[in-house]
Amino acid sequence: MVWNYSELVKKHFFEPKNVGKIDNADGTGDVGSIACGDALSLTIKVDKEKDTIIDAKFKTFGCGSAIASSSMLTEMVKGKTLDEALKITNRDIAAALGGLPAEKMHCSVMGREALEAAIADYRGEKVAHDEEDEGRIICNCFGITENKIRKVIEEDHLATLEDVTNYTKAGGGCGACIDEIETILEEYQNSQSDKPKPKQAKGKKLTNLERIALIQEVIDNEVRPELEKDSGGLDLIDIDGPRVAIRMIGQCSGCRAAGFTSAWIQEKLREVVDPEIDVVVVEEE
């Protein structure tokens, strides 16, 4: 199969940044395994006074997406405090690359896990994803546990078996685990259905006041809670017909994935309020 890679993915594959290993590294994160087809080792150097990552290097065994994701990640973390670096999600890595093929999203997940492991190693803490690996193994082909599948489904709001395979590889081998994965997906979807959601306005022409109220409701109940998980947020600046002006705040301000985030907000508002809505990001004065 021929993958549709962005120009940035190609650039970081053919000319990867920060390849290698830092001597006397302050933290090391090793994830994946060659037996499963993907492995990544990330080393970091930390300015201990400022608690800031001043250098990062990687070695990886994997496909072009794994190399590009690792290369981009090392560029993204430099200059960030450890807490800021930990807020980088796998979707942020993919967005910074101009997107990844859906089937290759597990490469960005591996990068995020390596970063978490390297910072945990520096801090002398238990690696977060080790707890996921201690659970019952669902996918024997790739050694993927129930804990990891549940965590990735929740963090990335996965909805289908194909999504789970793309993000974790689980279900991509012999297929014996498919029924269990679908059961986990069904349990997650049922848990989400219990949450209150804005009433959709399909087939109804909204007044200006109704439109404004519904936009505000979607932002307050569905958008802000997701942004706040990563210490981000937004200000609603103006609503002029189908044009919705917002300003990113917190960790969302200046984030490389801001374009991805605004596109997601626009899609959510179009789905619930009006398919003609156009979200515009206003820069801070």
C-alpha positions in Angstrom: 0.0 0.0 0.0 1.2 3.5 -0.8 0.8 6.0 2.0 -0.1 9.6 1.5 2.6 11.4 3.5 2.7 15.2 4.0 5.8 17.1 2.9 6.8 17.6 6.5 6.7 13.8 7.2 8.8 13.3 4.1 11.3 15.9 5.2 11.7 14.5 8.7 12.0 11.0 7.3 14.7 11.8 4.7 16.4 14.4 6.9 15.6 13.5 10.5 16.7 15.8 13.3 18.5 14.8 16.5 19.3 11.2 15.6 21.5 9.4 18.1 22.0 9.1 21.8 22.9 11.7 24.3 26.0 10.7 26.4 25.3 10.8 30.1 21.6 11.5 29.4 19.5 12.7 32.3 16.5 10.6 31.2 16.0 7.7 28.8 12.7 6.3 27.5 12.6 2.9 25.7 9.3 1.8 24.2 8.1 -0.8 21.8 10.0 -3.8 20.6 11.8 -4.9 17.5 9.8 -8.1 17.6 6.6 -6.1 17.2 8.1 -4.0 14.3 8.5 -0.7 16.2 11.0 0.4 18.8 12.1 3.8 20.0 14.7 5.0 22.4 14.6 8.7 23.5 17.2 10.4 25.5 16.9 13.9 27.1 19.3 16.4 28.7 17.7 18.7 31.3 18.7 22.1 32.7 18.1 21.2 36.4 17.8 24.8 37.6 15.1 25.7 35.1 13.6 22.1 34.8 13.8 22.6 31.0 14.7 20.1 28.3 17.8 21.5 26.5 18.5 18.6 24.2 16.8 15.4 22.9 17.9 12.6 20.6 16.3 9.4 19.4 17.1 6.1 17.9 14.2 4.1 16.3 13.5 0.9 14.5 10.4 1.4 12.4 8.8 2.8 9.4 9.0 6.3 7.9 6.2 7.6 10.2 8.1 6.3 13.2 11.2 8.2 12.2 9.4 11.4 11.3 7.3 11.3 14.5 10.4 10.8 16.6 12.3 13.6 14.8 9.5 16.1 15.1 9.0 15.2 18.8 12.7 16.0 19.6 12.2 19.4 18.0 9.0 20.1 19.9 10.3 19.3 23.4 13.5 21.5 23.2 13.1 24.6 25.4 10.0 23.3 27.2 9.8 22.6 30.9 9.2 19.0 31.8 5.6 19.8 32.7 5.0 21.6 29.4 6.6 18.7 27.5 4.3 16.2 29.2 1.3 18.1 27.8 2.3 17.2 24.3 -0.1 14.5 23.0 0.2 12.1 20.1 -2.2 14.2 18.2 0.0 17.2 18.7 2.9 15.3 17.1 0.8 14.2 14.2 -0.6 17.7 13.7 2.9 19.3 13.8 3.8 16.9 10.9 0.9 18.1 8.8 -1.0 14.9 9.7 -0.2 11.2 9.5 -2.0 8.4 7.7 -4.6 7.0 10.0 -2.9 3.6 9.8 0.3 5.2 11.2 -1.0 7.0 14.2 0.5 4.4 16.5 3.9 5.9 15.7 2.9 9.2 17.3 1.5 7.3 20.3 4.9 5.5 20.7 6.7 8.9 20.6 4.5 10.3 23.4 5.1 7.1 25.5 8.9 7.4 25.0 8.8 11.1 26.2 6.7 10.1 29.3 9.2 7.3 30.0 12.3 9.6 29.6 10.9 12.2 32.0 9.8 9.6 34.5 13.3 8.1 34.4 14.8 11.6 35.1 12.4 12.1 38.0 12.9 8.6 39.4 9.3 7.9 39.0 7.3 4.9 37.8 6.8 5.0 34.0 3.1 5.8 33.4 2.7 3.3 30.5 4.3 0.5 32.5 1.0 0.4 34.5 -0.8 -0.1 31.2 1.5 -2.9 30.3 0.9 -4.7 33.6 -2.8 -5.4 32.7 -4.3 -8.4 31.0 -3.0 -8.9 27.5 -5.7 -8.6 24.9 -3.7 -8.7 21.7 -1.1 -11.5 21.9 0.3 -10.7 18.5 1.6 -7.3 19.6 1.5 -7.7 23.4 -1.2 -5.0 23.9 -3.0 -4.9 27.2 -6.5 -4.1 28.1 -5.3 -1.1 30.2 -3.5 0.4 27.2 -6.4 -0.1 24.8 -8.8 1.5 27.3 -6.5 4.5 27.8 -5.9 5.2 24.1 -9.6 4.8 23.3 -10.5 7.4 26.0 -7.6 9.8 25.3 -8.2 9.9 21.5 -12.0 9.3 21.5 -11.7 6.3 19.3 -14.9 4.9 17.9 -14.1 1.9 15.7 -12.0 -1.3 15.7 -10.0 0.2 12.8 -9.2 3.2 15.0 -7.9 1.0 17.8 -5.7 -0.9 15.4 -4.4 2.3 13.8 -3.5 3.8 17.2 -2.2 0.6 19.0 -1.8 -2.2 16.5 -4.2 -4.3 18.6 -6.3 -6.4 16.3 -4.0 -6.1 13.4 -2.5 -9.6 13.6 -4.4 -12.9 13.8 -7.7 -11.2 14.8 -8.4 -13.4 17.8 -8.8 -10.3 20.0 -11.3 -8.4 17.8 -14.4 -9.4 19.9 -12.8 -8.2 23.1 -11.7 -4.9 21.6 -15.2 -4.3 20.3 -16.6 -5.0 23.7 -14.3 -2.4 25.2 -15.3 0.0 22.5 -19.0 -0.6 23.3 -18.4 0.0 27.0 -16.7 3.3 26.3 -19.4 4.5 23.9 -22.1 3.6 26.5 -20.3 5.5 29.1 -20.2 8.6 26.8 -23.8 8.3 25.9 -24.7 9.1 29.6 -23.1 12.5 29.3 -25.4 15.5 28.5 -25.0 16.8 25.0 -26.4 19.9 23.3 -29.6 19.4 21.3 -29.0 19.4 17.6 -30.8 22.0 15.5 -31.3 19.8 12.4 -34.2 20.8 10.3 -34.9 24.0 12.4 -34.0 27.5 11.4 -32.4 29.2 14.3 -32.9 32.8 15.4 -29.8 34.8 16.1 -30.3 34.4 19.8 -30.8 30.6 19.5 -27.7 30.3 17.3 -25.5 32.2 19.8 -26.9 30.2 22.8 -26.3 26.9 21.0 -22.7 27.8 20.0 -22.0 28.9 23.6 -23.5 25.6 24.9 -21.3 23.5 22.6 -18.2 25.4 23.5 -18.9 25.2 27.3 -20.0 21.6 27.4 -17.9 19.8 24.7 -15.0 22.0 23.7 -13.7 23.6 26.8 -13.6 20.4 28.9 -11.4 18.8 26.3 -9.0 21.8 26.0 -8.7 22.1 29.8 -7.4 18.5 30.0 -4.2 19.8 28.5 -4.3 23.2 30.4 -5.6 25.0 27.4 -8.8 26.9 26.6 -10.4 29.5 24.4 -12.2 32.8 24.6 -15.3 33.3 22.4 -14.6 36.7 20.8 -17.5 37.3 18.4 -20.4 35.6 16.5 -21.4 37.3 13.2 -23.8 35.0 11.3 -21.9 31.9 10.4 -18.5 33.4 11.5 -17.3 32.4 14.9 -14.2 34.2 16.2 -12.2 32.6 19.0 -8.9 33.2 20.7 -6.8 30.4 22.0 -5.5 30.7 25.6 -3.4 28.7 28.0 -1.4 25.9 26.5 -3.4 26.2 23.3 -2.0 29.7 22.7 0.9 29.4 20.2 0.6 25.6 20.1 1.8 24.0 16.9 -1.4 22.0 16.8 -3.6 25.1 17.0 -4.8 24.6 13.4 -5.8 21.0 14.2 -7.7 22.2 17.3 -9.6 25.0 15.5 -10.6 22.6 12.7 -11.9 20.2 15.3 -13.9 23.0 17.0 -15.3 24.1 13.6 -16.3 20.5 12.8 -18.1 20.2 16.2 -20.0 23.4 15.7 -21.0 22.5 12.1 -22.3 19.1 13.3 -24.5 20.5 16.0 -25.3 24.1 15.0 -24.9 24.9 11.3 -22.9 23.3 8.5 -21.9 26.7 7.2 -20.1 27.8 10.4 -16.6 29.2 9.8 -14.3 29.3 12.9 -11.7 32.0 12.8 -8.8 32.2 15.3 -8.0 35.7 16.4 -4.4 36.3 17.5 -3.8 37.9 20.9 -3.2 41.7 20.6 
